[in-house]
């Protein structure tokens, strides 16, 4: 009998950062390799990626990386894994082209070339398993699920999906293929839970397309559309509606242009007319009522770009009186405050805001009815909800239970949990390291909790710097303590506070100079502790305290 392990290294109890390991005897199959964007408490962090420790330790076992679609939550962390591991990467045509963009942008992996294009008819035979794929409906073409067929049954990973029976052929799900997989025997199903707790019916993309056209057609002034760059389906709808409404389109944002060029080259995105897209120079000669600006912002995040437009700091254009800002993306819960703040600034600048979610429940992920249908088709022996925060995983587990699956056969895993199928039974067999790895600039994993705590303190209470010079040989202070502050108190109105702080430091320095066991670390720590206590007593704030002690041998 085969020994099977399922290990989520990301994508459970969180939104994004999907990475799931399936290990069959001595072969490892990696399902997706995504990132997530940081929430507000991760100050200065650019992205968050999975912890690859388990894969690094077992890299000789890895048979390949299998990507389900071209969004950042599925492919964004790929360059950081390929920096250390050279294994083949499999994905559909568009997914592979978008993955190449990520890999080529990262110096340490830009020469990686071992990409392989698959489709829903591809089967790949490995020593322990056969890998195949099935088409799914999502907001980007070429989305697939992955089937790992073993001697004990199949492990099925859905990737991001929903069911939309009005979808155009490029986005349609192959229901007969799903039924075939289920009838063949599914040992374990790993299924998208992102929309599991929301009972509201998601509208069809056909209805969304009409809503987009109505909005563009009936607005008299200029329109600025905010979308996520990799939501190819929404961009196609916007381009089609702009053409029908006799508007010219201006693209802003490097991400958008690269993705559109890639999708058009592969025939996954069509321009309704050759002269639809115009340059920013042509924009100035076009009447406002004939203009649409499509904005995605840096790394596909349009909300910050809208805010820059509203306050006059955008490199291409500013929001004017009579502009409509049309938000065609549904922001995550973590972004709701940022969206509200951006909307307020747009109104202050004279614009109007409309969101596609004002009238419809819009999502690229399966609602509860869709999830039940997937479970019915797959008929799994064991069920592992993935892709979502804990409450979403729990809601998905309840849906599976309603369909007759016992809770003992449903596993709400955490990052790093090891599910093992051995001698006919599935059980939790321990865990492996699976922390968040923070990426800040070119630094990967070098920002820890202490640095983040300091950044938080700096952002809230500022910094308090004390500088003094000593002559340790003569046991005296050469230059009395000088204090400066940033973001803590207004210096001119806090002279007594600074004077007393200097006196405290002077006393500590003199005491340490007279001590027989003088230590630099002990001196600085005593200064930090004494100042922290005094400043908190006086202000109820805790600034970051930086003691700078210099030594000189001059008299």
ABEGO torsion letter per residue (X at the ends): XBBBBBBBABGBGBBEGBBBBBBBEABBBBBEBBBBBBBAABBGBABBBBBAAAAAAAAAABAEBBBABABAAAAAAAAAAAAABBBBBBBBAAAAAAAAAAAAABAAAAABABBBBBBAABBBBBAABBBBBBBBBBABBGBBBBBBBBAAEBBBBAEBBBBBAABBAAABBBAAAAAAAAAAEBABBBBBAAAAABABBBBBAAAAAAAAAAAAAABABBBBBBBBAABAAAAAAAAAAAAAAGBBBBBBEAAAAAAAAAAAAAGABBBABAAABBBAAAAAABBAAABBBBBAEBGGBAAAAAAAAAAGABAABBBBBGBBBBBABBBBAAAAAAAAAAAAAAAAAGBBBBBAAAABBBBABBBAAAAAAAAAAAGBABBBBBGEBAAAAAAAAAAAAAAGBBAAABBBBBBGBBBBBBGGBBBBAEBBBBBBBBBBEABBGABBAAAAAAAAAAAAAEBBBBBBBBBAAAGBBABBBBBBBBGABBAAAAAAAAAAAAAAAAAAAAAAAABABBBAAAAAAAAAAAAAAAAAAAAGBBBBBBBBBBBBABX
